[in-house]
Amino acid sequence: MVVFMKIQKNDSQRNLLEVRNLITTVEKKLSTFGDKKVIIEKLEPSELEDLYKILTMCELVLTKYESKKTTYQHMKKFVDILNSTINSLETMDGKIDELSISADFSMKKIKEFESQFLNSTH
């Protein structure tokens, strides 16, 4: 489970880095529009500006919700610890019940032995 969380975190961080790299690339291309010698492949200036806006919004969303993901991961770890503790306590409770029954049985045997011993000496 912890490995799964690390994979998700790495994917999220990688996605954010990819978005930031794309933003940088778009910013560089946008800054070259003043130079008419540079040919931009397949994108009109307005299309490139729209892409830039989308990428910056994507970066904002990824950054904003990364903390929520971290909070979720910490809460999930806490719940896992609680569940593990409950399972351990339930197991221990069952073992204590078994020991109690065994101790009761042993006490009865001792009392029977004591009663037989006292009756045989009289």
C-alpha positions as a LaTeX table, in Angstrom:
\begin{tabular}{lrrr}
\hline
Residue & $x$ (\AA) & $y$ (\AA) & $z$ (\AA) \\
\hline
Met1 & 0.00 & 0.00 & 0.00 \\
Val2 & 2.80 & 2.42 & 0.87 \\
Val3 & 4.54 & 1.58 & $-2.42$ \\
Phe4 & 1.33 & 2.46 & $-4.27$ \\
Met5 & 1.22 & 5.85 & $-2.55$ \\
Lys6 & 4.84 & 6.56 & $-3.49$ \\
Ile7 & 4.11 & 5.69 & $-7.10$ \\
Gln8 & 1.15 & 8.08 & $-7.15$ \\
Lys9 & 3.22 & 10.84 & $-5.59$ \\
Asn10 & 6.00 & 10.36 & $-8.11$ \\
Asp11 & 3.47 & 10.43 & $-10.97$ \\
Ser12 & 1.97 & 13.64 & $-9.65$ \\
Gln13 & 5.35 & 15.31 & $-9.26$ \\
Arg14 & 6.40 & 14.10 & $-12.70$ \\
Asn15 & 3.17 & 15.47 & $-14.22$ \\
Leu16 & 3.78 & 18.84 & $-12.58$ \\
Leu17 & 7.35 & 18.91 & $-13.92$ \\
Glu18 & 6.13 & 18.04 & $-17.41$ \\
Val19 & 3.54 & 20.83 & $-17.28$ \\
Arg20 & 6.18 & 23.30 & $-16.09$ \\
Asn21 & 8.53 & 22.20 & $-18.89$ \\
Leu22 & 5.77 & 22.72 & $-21.44$ \\
Ile23 & 5.04 & 26.16 & $-19.98$ \\
Thr24 & 8.69 & 27.08 & $-20.34$ \\
Thr25 & 8.72 & 25.86 & $-23.95$ \\
Val26 & 5.56 & 27.81 & $-24.78$ \\
Glu27 & 6.94 & 30.93 & $-23.06$ \\
Lys28 & 10.10 & 30.68 & $-25.17$ \\
Lys29 & 8.08 & 30.28 & $-28.36$ \\
Leu30 & 5.76 & 33.16 & $-27.42$ \\
Ser31 & 8.75 & 35.43 & $-26.87$ \\
Thr32 & 9.98 & 34.73 & $-30.42$ \\
Phe33 & 6.85 & 35.97 & $-32.19$ \\
Gly34 & 8.40 & 39.40 & $-32.56$ \\
Asp35 & 11.03 & 37.83 & $-34.81$ \\
Lys36 & 9.34 & 37.11 & $-38.16$ \\
Lys37 & 12.17 & 34.79 & $-39.21$ \\
Val38 & 11.12 & 32.14 & $-36.68$ \\
Ile39 & 8.50 & 29.70 & $-37.97$ \\
Ile40 & 6.26 & 28.12 & $-35.34$ \\
Glu41 & 5.12 & 24.64 & $-36.26$ \\
Lys42 & 1.37 & 24.22 & $-36.73$ \\
Leu43 & 0.31 & 26.71 & $-34.05$ \\
Glu44 & $-1.00$ & 30.18 & $-34.62$ \\
Pro45 & $-0.05$ & 32.78 & $-32.00$ \\
Ser46 & $-3.56$ & 32.75 & $-30.54$ \\
Glu47 & $-3.51$ & 28.95 & $-30.32$ \\
Leu48 & $-0.16$ & 29.04 & $-28.58$ \\
Glu49 & $-1.44$ & 31.67 & $-26.14$ \\
Asp50 & $-4.48$ & 29.48 & $-25.40$ \\
Leu51 & $-2.21$ & 26.51 & $-24.77$ \\
Tyr52 & $-0.10$ & 28.64 & $-22.45$ \\
Lys53 & $-3.20$ & 29.66 & $-20.45$ \\
Ile54 & $-4.34$ & 26.04 & $-20.18$ \\
Leu55 & $-0.91$ & 24.91 & $-19.04$ \\
Thr56 & $-0.64$ & 27.62 & $-16.37$ \\
Met57 & $-4.10$ & 26.66 & $-15.05$ \\
Cys58 & $-3.05$ & 23.01 & $-15.02$ \\
Glu59 & 0.07 & 23.92 & $-13.06$ \\
Leu60 & $-2.04$ & 25.87 & $-10.56$ \\
Val61 & $-4.44$ & 22.95 & $-10.05$ \\
Leu62 & $-1.64$ & 20.40 & $-9.67$ \\
Thr63 & 0.18 & 22.60 & $-7.18$ \\
Lys64 & $-2.97$ & 23.50 & $-5.24$ \\
Tyr65 & $-4.16$ & 19.94 & $-4.74$ \\
Glu66 & $-0.78$ & 18.34 & $-4.07$ \\
Ser67 & $-1.16$ & 19.28 & $-0.38$ \\
Lys68 & $-4.58$ & 17.59 & $-0.25$ \\
Lys69 & $-3.01$ & 14.46 & $-1.67$ \\
Thr70 & $-0.33$ & 14.61 & 1.02 \\
Thr71 & $-3.00$ & 15.07 & 3.70 \\
Tyr72 & $-4.86$ & 12.06 & 2.31 \\
Gln73 & $-1.69$ & 9.97 & 2.39 \\
His74 & $-1.02$ & 10.89 & 6.02 \\
Met75 & $-4.62$ & 10.17 & 7.03 \\
Lys76 & $-4.50$ & 6.85 & 5.17 \\
Lys77 & $-1.33$ & 5.87 & 7.05 \\
Phe78 & $-3.00$ & 6.85 & 10.34 \\
Val79 & $-6.09$ & 4.76 & 9.54 \\
Asp80 & $-3.86$ & 1.83 & 8.56 \\
Ile81 & $-2.08$ & 2.11 & 11.93 \\
Leu82 & $-5.42$ & 2.16 & 13.76 \\
Asn83 & $-6.69$ & $-0.86$ & 11.81 \\
Ser84 & $-3.48$ & $-2.74$ & 12.51 \\
Thr85 & $-3.75$ & $-1.90$ & 16.21 \\
Ile86 & $-7.38$ & $-3.05$ & 16.32 \\
Asn87 & $-6.46$ & $-6.32$ & 14.60 \\
Ser88 & $-3.63$ & $-6.88$ & 17.09 \\
Leu89 & $-5.93$ & $-6.15$ & 20.03 \\
Glu90 & $-8.59$ & $-8.51$ & 18.69 \\
Thr91 & $-5.98$ & $-11.23$ & 18.25 \\
Met92 & $-4.65$ & $-10.62$ & 21.75 \\
Asp93 & $-8.17$ & $-10.62$ & 23.16 \\
Gly94 & $-8.79$ & $-14.02$ & 21.57 \\
Lys95 & $-5.54$ & $-15.36$ & 22.99 \\
Ile96 & $-6.36$ & $-13.96$ & 26.43 \\
Asp97 & $-9.76$ & $-15.69$ & 26.28 \\
Glu98 & $-8.03$ & $-18.96$ & 25.37 \\
Leu99 & $-5.55$ & $-18.54$ & 28.24 \\
Ser100 & $-8.37$ & $-17.71$ & 30.64 \\
Ile101 & $-10.27$ & $-20.86$ & 29.67 \\
Ser102 & $-7.07$ & $-22.89$ & 29.98 \\
Ala103 & $-6.34$ & $-21.35$ & 33.39 \\
Asp104 & $-9.93$ & $-22.07$ & 34.57 \\
Phe105 & $-9.58$ & $-25.66$ & 33.41 \\
Ser106 & $-6.23$ & $-25.97$ & 35.22 \\
Met107 & $-7.70$ & $-24.47$ & 38.41 \\
Lys108 & $-10.58$ & $-26.97$ & 38.31 \\
Lys109 & $-8.13$ & $-29.83$ & 37.88 \\
Ile110 & $-6.08$ & $-28.57$ & 40.85 \\
Lys111 & $-9.21$ & $-28.29$ & 42.99 \\
Glu112 & $-10.29$ & $-31.79$ & 41.95 \\
Phe113 & $-6.85$ & $-33.11$ & 42.79 \\
Glu114 & $-6.90$ & $-31.27$ & 46.12 \\
Ser115 & $-10.38$ & $-32.61$ & 46.90 \\
Gln116 & $-9.35$ & $-36.17$ & 46.01 \\
Phe117 & $-6.16$ & $-35.82$ & 48.04 \\
Leu118 & $-8.02$ & $-34.51$ & 51.09 \\
Asn119 & $-10.69$ & $-37.23$ & 50.78 \\
Ser120 & $-8.13$ & $-40.01$ & 50.41 \\
Thr121 & $-6.21$ & $-39.02$ & 53.55 \\
His122 & $-9.29$ & $-39.20$ & 55.79 \\
\hline
\end{tabular}
